[in-house]
Amino acid sequence: MLATIILGLLIAAAFVYGLRTVYRNFFKGEAACCSESCGSCNGGCDKEKLLDDSYRVRAEKIEKFPIHRAIDVDGMTCEKCVYKVVRALEKIDGVTIAAASLEKQSALVGLKKNISDEILREAVNKAGYSAGAVTP
């Protein structure tokens, strides 16, 4: 009887952990790892290919905007970093779409109105990364 209860608790805990992981990955967009030294992927996540595809698709959309900018971003190391930069930029009034690339260490934004470079840099800095040059 005691063994059945313990087994039931272990199964329930595994189920809750699985739901939490699914929620974080798919609904909140958070990565399972937060740096190359986390050990879960050794810096070579298969997710990086998905990020590259997403970046490419978003970059193609951004290039069609009459007003768009490229921002150098220093300090991104993983998928979660990319997510934080993109979300920080997309919260700015006037930014329609944003994309960030780990490989290029940069972000792109498509704008519906002209926004100062300083506002874009400030959003990246507030997200915890260093914003560099902003180019048209």
C-alpha positions as CSV (number, residue, x, y, z in Angstrom):
1,M,0.0,0.0,0.0
2,L,2.8,2.5,0.9
3,A,4.7,1.6,-2.2
4,T,1.6,2.4,-4.3
5,I,1.2,5.8,-2.7
6,I,4.9,6.6,-3.2
7,L,4.8,5.5,-6.8
8,G,1.6,7.6,-7.4
9,L,3.4,10.6,-5.9
10,L,6.4,10.1,-8.2
11,I,4.2,9.8,-11.3
12,A,2.2,12.9,-10.3
13,A,5.5,14.9,-9.7
14,A,6.8,13.8,-13.1
15,F,3.5,14.8,-14.8
16,V,3.5,18.3,-13.1
17,Y,7.2,18.8,-14.1
18,G,6.3,17.8,-17.7
19,L,3.4,20.3,-17.8
20,R,5.6,23.0,-16.4
21,T,8.3,22.4,-19.0
22,V,5.7,22.4,-21.9
23,Y,4.2,25.6,-20.6
24,R,7.5,27.4,-20.3
25,N,8.8,26.3,-23.7
26,F,5.7,26.7,-25.8
27,F,3.5,29.3,-24.1
28,K,6.1,31.6,-22.5
29,G,8.8,31.0,-25.0
30,E,11.5,30.4,-22.4
31,A,14.4,28.1,-23.2
32,A,15.3,25.1,-21.2
33,C,18.9,26.4,-21.0
34,C,20.1,29.9,-20.3
35,S,23.8,29.7,-21.3
36,E,26.3,27.6,-23.0
37,S,27.6,26.3,-19.7
38,C,24.2,24.9,-18.5
39,G,25.2,21.4,-19.5
40,S,21.8,20.4,-20.9
41,C,22.8,21.1,-24.5
42,N,26.6,21.9,-24.2
43,G,26.0,25.0,-26.3
44,G,24.9,22.9,-29.4
45,C,21.1,22.9,-29.1
46,D,19.1,21.6,-32.0
47,K,16.8,24.5,-31.1
48,E,19.4,26.8,-32.7
49,K,18.4,25.7,-36.2
50,L,14.8,26.5,-35.3
51,L,15.9,30.0,-34.2
52,D,17.8,30.5,-37.4
53,D,14.7,29.6,-39.4
54,S,12.6,31.9,-37.3
55,Y,15.1,34.7,-37.7
56,R,15.2,34.3,-41.5
57,V,11.5,34.4,-41.8
58,R,11.2,37.5,-39.6
59,A,14.1,39.2,-41.3
60,E,12.4,38.8,-44.7
61,K,9.3,40.4,-43.3
62,I,11.3,43.2,-41.7
63,E,13.1,44.0,-44.9
64,K,9.7,44.8,-46.6
65,F,9.0,47.6,-44.1
66,P,9.7,51.1,-45.3
67,I,11.4,51.9,-42.0
68,H,13.7,49.2,-40.5
69,R,16.8,49.2,-38.3
70,A,19.6,46.8,-37.4
71,I,21.0,46.9,-33.9
72,D,24.3,45.4,-32.7
73,V,23.6,43.4,-29.5
74,D,26.3,42.1,-27.2
75,G,25.8,39.5,-24.6
76,M,23.2,37.1,-26.1
77,T,24.2,33.4,-25.4
78,C,21.1,31.3,-25.9
79,E,17.5,31.1,-27.1
80,K,16.2,32.8,-24.0
81,C,18.4,35.8,-24.6
82,V,17.1,36.1,-28.1
83,Y,13.5,35.9,-26.8
84,K,14.2,38.6,-24.2
85,V,15.7,41.0,-26.8
86,V,12.9,40.4,-29.3
87,R,10.2,40.9,-26.7
88,A,11.8,44.0,-25.3
89,L,12.0,45.6,-28.8
90,E,8.4,44.5,-29.7
91,K,7.1,46.3,-26.5
92,I,8.1,49.7,-27.9
93,D,5.2,51.6,-29.4
94,G,5.9,51.8,-33.1
95,V,7.8,48.5,-33.5
96,T,5.7,46.0,-35.5
97,I,8.1,43.1,-35.6
98,A,11.6,42.3,-34.3
99,A,14.1,39.5,-34.8
100,A,17.4,38.7,-33.1
101,S,20.3,36.4,-34.1
102,L,22.8,34.7,-31.9
103,E,25.2,34.1,-34.7
104,K,25.2,37.7,-35.9
105,Q,24.8,39.2,-32.4
106,S,22.3,41.6,-33.7
107,A,18.6,42.4,-33.9
108,L,16.4,43.8,-36.6
109,V,13.2,45.8,-36.2
110,G,10.4,46.7,-38.6
111,L,8.9,50.1,-37.7
112,K,5.5,51.6,-38.5
113,K,6.8,55.0,-37.5
114,N,10.2,56.6,-37.1
115,I,11.7,55.9,-33.6
116,S,14.9,57.3,-32.3
117,D,17.9,55.1,-32.1
118,E,18.3,55.9,-28.4
119,I,14.9,54.4,-27.6
120,L,15.8,51.1,-29.3
121,R,19.2,51.0,-27.5
122,E,17.5,51.7,-24.2
123,A,15.1,48.7,-24.7
124,V,17.9,46.3,-25.4
125,N,19.9,47.7,-22.4
126,K,16.9,47.3,-20.1
127,A,16.6,43.7,-21.2
128,G,20.1,43.1,-19.8
129,Y,22.2,43.3,-23.0
130,S,24.6,45.9,-24.5
131,A,23.2,47.7,-27.5
132,G,25.7,49.0,-30.0
133,A,25.4,50.8,-33.3
134,V,21.9,51.2,-34.9
135,T,22.0,51.3,-38.7
136,P,19.2,51.8,-41.2
